[in-house]
Amino acid sequence: MGITRNWFRRVRRRLSRKGNRDIVFLQTNAEEEEQEQEEIAYDSIVPSFQKKAVCLEEVAAIKIQTCFRGHLARRAFRALRSLVKLQALARGVCARRQARIALQFMHTLARLQVQVRTRQLVSRYSEESDC
């Protein structure tokens, strides 16, 4: 809770120090050429001085939205991470169960092979003794 108040306080202080000035974003030549092509249709709707100037309140709103969306993303990631841990725990239980069952079947198979082998040896010795 203290962290969220801290960044909000910083944004508010920066806004109060600088006043209500406008921030102008400079554009490169390629961006200006693209802008000139789009200006023909855009001029009739919005005056040219409003296109390039963004007030500090909008920048602050964008920063606040960015921080809040980051907060939501981190919270979702934490929830997802705990879900993944739970899923790994459940899969670990299933994997151990499968391994236990596989070992039981292998043990049973080995016992059957021993029994078959002893029968073969017993039958061989009994045939030899009969002869």
N, C-alpha and C positions, 0 to 999 in steps of 0.2 A: 504494500500500500504506500509506503514511504517513497519508493522509487517512482511510482506514477506521479505523485505530487511534485517530486523533484524536477522532472523534465517539463511538467506543465508550468512550474514556477520559472524555470529558465526561459521558456518561450515568452511568457508574459513580461519578464524583465527586459528581454531584448526588444520586444515591441514597444514598451513604454519608454525606453531610452532613445530609440531612433525616431520616434514620433510617427507621423502618418505619411511618410514619404512614399513615392512610387518607385518601384524597381523596374529598370528597363533591361531586357534581355537582348544582347547583341547577337546578330545573326551573321553567318558566313555568306560569301558570295553565292554559293550554290543554293543556300536556303532562301536568299533574297530573290534569285531568279524564279524559283518555284513559287515563292510568295507573290511575285508580280503576276504570274500566270493565273493564280487563284484570286487575285485582288479584284479582277473585273466583276465577278459575280458577288464578291464579298463586300465591295464598297457600298453597294446600295443598301445593305443591311446594317453594317456597323461602321461608324466613323473611323478614320485611320489612326487617330491618337489612342483609341482604346485597344487596338490590336497588339501593340508591343509593350504596353505598360501593364504591370500587375501590381496591385497594392500589397502592402505588407500583411494585411489581414488575410488575403487569399493565400499568400505564402505560408503564413502561420497555420491556416486551416489545412493546407496540403501537408505540412509537417505533422500536425496533430493526427490527421487521417492516416498518414504513413506509419506513425508510431503505434496508433491503435490497431491498424491492420497487422503490423508486425507482432504486437502483443497477442492478437487472436491466433495468428499463425503459430507462435511459440506454444500457446496453450493447447492448440490442436495437435501439435507435434508431440507435446508431453503426453497427451491422452493416447495418441497413436503408439508412442513408445511403450507406455504401460500395457497397452493392448497386445503389442508384439511380445512383450515379456510374458504375459499371461498365456499367449498362444504358444510360445516356446516351452513354457512349463508343461502345458497340456500335451504338446507333441513329444516332449521328453518322457512323460509318463507312458504315452502310447509306444514310443520306441523301446523303452525298457521292457514293457509287456511283450512286445513282439520278439525282442531278443530272448526273454525268458522262455517263451513258447518254443522258439526255434531251438534253443539249447535242450529243452525237454524232448523235442522230437528227435534231435540228433543223438541224445543219450539213449532213447528208446530204440532207435535204428541200430546203434552200436551194440546194444544188448541182443537184439534180434540177430545181428550178424554173428555174434559170439555163439548164440544158440545153434544157428545153422551150421557154423563151422564145427562145433563140438559134435553135432549129429553126423556130419560127414566123416569126421575122424573116427567116431565110434563105429559107424557102419563099415568103414574101411578095416578097422582092427578086427571086427567080428567076421568079416569075409576072409581075412587072412588066417584067423584062428580056425575057421571051418575047413580050410584047405589043408 
